[in-house]
């Protein structure tokens, strides 16, 4: 029960206060808001396994962590869609060209893609997952850990390449 209240408070705090702050308009801050919450909840529920006399079992712990993952993933997806971003820029560009009876400008569309790639790469550099050297991109030690985590998750969930 406490978990449902925590999630509600987490969501209400964002909508009532945090979304009005400049820092919470960045993807990094929104991600950290959810990542730190997920880490905290995970530590609390895992720790509760070791509290003598608690009614907590492994199934409950996995369920709570999974629910937080669903909540955070859903929130981040909705936030990302609400931000619009590059996909909407492409759709707007094509719609504008259609309204004017013109062909979409391929160079302009390519520039949108290049900007997206540059911004994503800059974001990965700013959070320390990759570094750029001599025109190449390389994983940092933290980036290797994250890559291992995602590879492990893909293996655990039987995700297959090319599907």
C-alpha positions in Angstrom: 0.0 0.0 0.0 2.8 2.4 0.8 4.1 1.9 -2.6 1.0 3.2 -4.4 1.1 6.2 -2.1 4.7 6.8 -3.0 4.1 6.6 -6.7 1.1 9.0 -6.4 3.2 11.4 -4.4 6.1 11.2 -6.9 3.6 12.0 -9.7 1.8 14.8 -7.9 5.2 16.4 -6.8 6.2 16.5 -10.5 2.9 18.0 -11.7 2.4 20.4 -8.8 5.9 21.7 -8.4 8.8 20.2 -10.4 7.4 20.7 -13.9 7.4 24.4 -13.4 11.2 24.5 -12.7 13.6 25.1 -15.5 15.8 22.2 -14.6 12.9 19.8 -15.1 12.5 20.7 -18.7 15.6 18.8 -19.6 15.6 15.1 -20.5 18.5 14.4 -18.2 16.8 15.8 -15.1 13.5 13.9 -15.9 15.5 10.7 -16.4 17.5 11.2 -13.1 14.2 12.0 -11.2 12.9 8.5 -12.2 16.2 6.6 -12.1 17.0 7.8 -8.6 13.5 7.0 -7.5 13.8 3.5 -9.0 17.1 2.9 -7.2 15.7 4.1 -3.9 12.6 2.0 -4.1 14.6 -1.0 -5.2 17.0 -0.6 -2.2 14.1 -0.2 0.2 12.1 -3.2 -1.0 15.2 -5.4 -1.2 16.3 -4.3 2.3 12.8 -5.2 3.6 13.5 -8.8 2.7 16.0 -8.8 5.6 13.8 -7.2 8.2 12.9 -9.9 10.8 9.1 -10.5 10.9 8.3 -8.7 7.7 5.7 -10.2 5.4 7.8 -9.4 2.4 8.8 -12.1 0.0 10.8 -12.1 -3.2 7.7 -12.1 -5.4 6.5 -8.9 -3.8 9.9 -7.3 -4.2 10.1 -8.2 -7.9 6.5 -6.9 -8.3 7.2 -3.6 -6.7 10.4 -3.0 -8.8 8.6 -4.1 -12.0 5.7 -1.7 -11.2 8.1 1.2 -10.7 9.7 0.3 -14.0 6.3 0.4 -15.8 5.4 3.7 -14.1 8.7 5.3 -15.0 8.9 4.0 -18.5 5.3 5.1 -19.2 6.0 8.6 -17.7 9.2 9.0 -19.7 7.5 8.0 -22.9 4.6 10.4 -22.4 7.0 13.2 -21.4 9.1 12.5 -24.5 6.0 12.6 -26.8 4.7 15.7 -25.2 8.0 17.4 -25.8 7.4 16.8 -29.5 11.0 16.6 -30.7 12.3 15.6 -34.0 9.6 13.2 -35.2 7.1 16.0 -35.0 9.4 18.4 -36.8 9.6 15.9 -39.6 5.8 15.4 -39.7 5.3 19.2 -39.6 7.8 19.8 -42.4 6.1 17.2 -44.7 2.6 18.5 -43.8 3.6 22.0 -44.6 5.1 20.9 -48.0 1.9 19.0 -48.8 -0.3 22.0 -47.9 1.9 24.1 -50.3 1.7 21.5 -53.0 5.5 21.0 -52.9 7.8 18.0 -52.3 9.4 17.9 -48.9 12.9 19.3 -48.8 15.2 16.2 -48.4 18.1 18.4 -47.3 16.0 19.9 -44.5 14.8 16.5 -43.4 18.4 15.3 -43.4 19.4 18.3 -41.3 16.8 17.4 -38.7 18.2 13.9 -38.5 21.8 15.2 -38.2 20.7 17.6 -35.4 19.0 14.7 -33.6 22.1 12.5 -33.8 24.3 15.4 -32.6 22.0 16.2 -29.7 21.7 12.6 -28.6 25.5 12.1 -28.8 26.0 15.4 -26.8 23.6 14.1 -24.2 25.5 10.8 -23.8 28.7 12.7 -23.5 27.3 15.0 -20.9 26.1 12.2 -18.6 29.5 10.4 -19.0 28.4 7.3 -21.0 30.6 8.0 -24.1 33.5 10.2 -25.1 34.6 11.5 -28.4 38.2 11.3 -29.5 39.7 11.8 -33.0 36.2 11.7 -34.7 35.3 8.4 -33.0 32.9 7.6 -30.2 33.9 5.3 -27.4 32.2 4.0 -24.3 33.5 5.3 -20.9 33.8 2.8 -18.0 30.3 3.9 -16.9 29.0 3.5 -20.5 30.4 -0.1 -20.5 28.5 -0.8 -17.3 25.3 0.5 -18.8 25.8 -1.4 -22.0 26.4 -4.6 -20.0 23.2 -3.9 -18.0 21.1 -3.4 -21.2 22.7 -6.4 -22.8 21.9 -8.5 -19.7 18.3 -7.2 -19.7 17.9 -8.1 -23.4 19.3 -11.5 -22.7 17.0 -12.1 -19.7 13.9 -11.0 -21.7 15.0 -13.0 -24.8 15.1 -9.9 -27.0 16.6 -10.9 -30.4 18.4 -8.7 -32.9 16.5 -7.8 -36.0 13.1 -8.7 -34.7 
